[in-house]
């Protein structure tokens, strides 16, 4: 079956996610879906500190079930922690879950709960863990820094994508032929932070520079001042001594827009 792209959490909506699944680089986070949910609890439980976790669990599970598209290759698991047992919360007729600023519903995070209609206003936070199990490539042996990854270095398995903030490389073409950015260990799932593109040239190499403008292109030569890999921005000294920045394309040519 075709391999899905790699993912990392962002504020993109689930509709955008469906489009991202067809692209080399995608992103996913459940906040867009949960943020649009209007569910509030009509009445707080008699024992808020003891039962708030269960209510939050149901709210999150329902929101995920409503929002996750069938094409999403992830199996979600939600785990809700406990409030501090020393908390004494006043009765509340309406409790609203919300995501605190800067928090993301991915991995270990927290969900806010605030009283909207009660004898006393209160605001508490519950620890939440969101796991997202999906296909990934797991290393079968250790890989030294700078080594070029080959198809034999990893096998496909199911892992928790949310266990790390770095993007999972779920398609083999995204990592085969790339170099290890650090020491990699057997059993690790391949993620974006673990690799870097194979360099096409080193600092000091003579490179071809193509400067493009409206309706024209000029080709000239220069000397690379940094190592270059596809997609990287590099600095080049032209034959006339001028310093420019350009982007390395797949064949090693430096492209400059004028």
C-alpha atoms as one frame of an Amber mdcrd trajectory, in Angstrom:
protein
   0.000   0.000   0.000   1.209   3.566  -0.532   3.122   5.085   2.341   1.705
   8.266   3.932   3.900  11.368   4.213   5.536  12.447   7.440   3.639  14.599
   9.894   4.236  17.029  12.670   1.627  18.997  14.702   0.635  22.504  13.644
  -2.514  24.617  13.888  -3.694  23.421  10.468  -7.354  22.342  10.265  -8.441
  18.792   9.532  -9.655  19.905   6.098  -6.137  21.097   5.381  -4.802  17.819
   6.697  -6.718  15.837   4.095  -4.959  17.866   1.393  -1.620  17.503   3.172
  -1.816  13.717   3.065  -1.084  13.856  -0.666   2.004  16.076  -0.268   5.607
  15.193   0.699   5.370  17.225   3.889   2.214  17.303   6.000   1.227  18.578
   9.432  -1.341  17.585  12.000  -2.776  18.713  15.280  -6.228  18.246  16.785
  -6.580  21.781  18.157  -8.299  23.100  15.026 -11.033  20.514  15.414 -11.341
  20.796  19.181 -11.257  24.560  19.096 -14.383  24.596  16.944 -16.295  22.247
  19.245 -18.954  24.012  21.260 -19.583  21.285  23.814 -19.955  22.443  27.421
 -21.176  20.431  30.331 -24.645  21.380  31.467 -23.880  20.607  35.069 -20.686
  19.978  36.987 -20.429  16.659  38.833 -21.063  16.425  42.539 -17.401  15.571
  43.058 -15.593  17.792  40.497 -12.040  16.888  41.499 -12.774  13.181  41.299
 -14.898  13.080  38.130 -13.603  15.930  35.954 -11.073  13.608  34.325 -13.738
  11.204  33.110 -15.847  14.023  31.668 -12.807  15.475  29.912 -11.929  12.053
  28.505 -15.409  11.747  26.968 -15.256  15.282  25.566 -11.897  14.690  23.897
 -12.869  11.253  22.578 -16.104  12.607  21.088 -14.293  15.553  19.491 -11.704
  13.265  17.902 -14.362  10.877  16.627 -16.302  13.744  15.010 -13.308  15.410
  13.451 -10.908  12.688  12.292 -11.263  11.910   8.554 -11.322   8.278   7.476
  -8.191   8.832   5.375  -6.119   9.793   8.439  -3.608   6.952   8.954  -3.410
   7.423  12.717  -5.012   5.510  15.581  -5.632   8.013  18.353  -5.505   7.332
  22.088  -6.385   9.921  24.723  -5.309   9.669  28.355  -6.471  12.211  30.943
  -4.698  12.706  34.248  -6.127  13.839  37.588  -6.718  17.159  39.240  -4.890
  17.942  42.454  -6.991  16.126  45.107  -6.573  19.101  47.427  -8.659  21.302
  45.128 -12.090  22.288  46.434 -14.139  23.464  43.442 -17.392  25.324  43.958
 -20.521  23.931  42.238 -20.787  25.070  38.622 -23.674  24.837  36.136 -21.495
  25.238  33.026 -17.905  24.033  32.678 -16.057  24.713  29.442 -12.936  22.859
  28.237 -10.364  24.929  26.350  -6.795  24.731  25.142  -4.453  27.162  26.961
  -2.385  29.562  24.782   0.740  27.854  23.486  -0.505  24.362  24.335  -1.081
  21.704  21.676  -3.145  18.554  21.830  -0.239  16.352  20.806   1.864  14.270
  23.149   1.978  15.399  26.765  -0.045  18.582  27.203  -2.861  20.023  29.320
  -6.493  21.037  28.891  -8.058  23.985  30.677 -11.434  23.771  32.444 -13.227
  26.937  33.502 -16.491  27.567  35.297 -18.823  29.807  33.270 -21.837  29.734
  35.577 -21.270  29.147  39.249 -21.254  30.741  42.672 -17.501  31.283  42.318
 -15.383  31.436  39.169 -12.609  28.877  38.885 -10.103  27.754  36.312  -8.110
  24.503  36.509  -5.860  22.437  34.271  -5.864  18.710  33.603  -2.804  16.853
  32.277  -3.621  15.185  28.952  -1.644  12.772  26.792  -2.548  12.390  23.107
  -1.020   9.378  21.355  -1.190   8.958  17.584  -0.199   5.490  16.390   0.655
   5.081  12.733   3.107   3.502  10.279   6.737   4.562  10.496  10.202   3.284
   9.586  12.152   1.924  12.555  15.914   1.429  12.477  17.085  -2.179  12.614
  20.664  -1.315  13.615  22.767   1.625  14.791  23.719   4.261  12.211  26.836
   6.407  12.607  26.717  10.195  12.158  27.171  11.147   8.490  26.356   7.643
   7.209  24.070   7.404   4.186  20.816   5.615   4.985  19.804   2.683   2.794
  16.635   0.620   2.489  18.228  -2.117   4.609  18.614   0.213   7.613  14.943
   0.264   8.640  11.742  -1.762   8.650   8.152  -0.568   8.818   6.319  -0.712
  12.132   3.634   1.115  14.110   4.842   3.835  16.481   3.441   6.744  18.454
   4.020   9.751  16.188   3.229  12.118  19.071   6.022  10.693  21.223   8.359
  13.337  19.778   7.790  16.786  18.282   9.941  16.006  15.215   8.147  14.893
  12.053   7.868  11.181  11.292   9.363  10.145   7.937   6.666   7.705   6.852
   7.717   7.386   3.189  11.005   5.631   2.348  11.899   8.145  -0.370  12.087
  10.819   2.334  15.049   9.152   4.094  16.752   6.678   1.722  19.925   8.328
   0.435  19.938  10.963   3.202  22.701  11.200   5.791  22.367  10.699   9.536
  22.631  14.029  11.352  23.746  12.303  14.580  24.252   8.860  16.097  21.061
   6.873  15.469  20.108   3.811  17.499  18.313   0.601  16.589  14.627   0.772
  17.501  14.274   4.499  16.860  11.582   5.659  14.439  13.055   7.812  11.672
  12.145  11.483  12.100  13.018  14.669  10.254  15.521  15.824  12.884  17.601
  12.661  12.397  18.629  13.267   8.787  20.038  15.894   6.469  20.222  15.893
   2.662  23.333  14.493   1.025  25.613  17.423   0.142  26.002  18.092  -3.597
  29.116  20.227  -3.143  31.474  21.451  -0.428  32.628  24.925   0.523  35.159
  26.179  -2.027  33.662  24.255  -4.959  32.963  25.960  -8.284  29.213  26.130
  -8.857  26.835  27.172 -11.610  24.592  30.129 -10.785  21.368  30.919 -12.651
  19.896  34.374 -11.986  16.285  34.680 -13.138  14.215  37.776 -13.720  10.995
  38.631 -15.582  11.403  36.943 -18.974  15.145  36.264 -18.801  17.830  34.137
 -17.135  21.574  34.714 -16.792  24.017  31.856 -16.167  27.415  32.463 -14.583
  29.975  30.780 -12.340  30.886  31.321  -8.719  32.559  29.776  -5.697  30.437
  28.229  -2.956  31.270  29.542   0.502  29.242  26.839   2.278  28.315  23.205
   1.771  25.204  22.831  -0.370  22.359  20.295  -0.405  19.042  20.402  -2.320
  16.711  23.036  -0.945  19.366  24.793   1.129  20.191  28.484   0.864  23.926
  28.988   0.275  26.293  31.909  -0.089  28.326  32.250  -3.300  31.183  34.562
  -4.341  30.792  35.498  -7.994  33.752  35.955 -10.355  33.440  39.741  -9.987
  33.747  39.425  -6.186  30.084  40.055  -5.455  28.496  37.920  -2.694  25.020
  36.521  -3.296  22.608  34.053  -1.697  20.803  31.387  -3.695  18.885  28.128
  -3.341  20.423  24.812  -4.411  18.269  22.806  -6.809  18.343  19.030  -7.309
  21.242  19.100  -9.824  23.439  21.398  -7.731  22.766  24.639  -9.609  22.312
  27.746  -7.485  19.098  29.597  -8.354  18.878  33.331  -7.669  15.755  35.439
  -8.188  16.229  39.020  -9.326
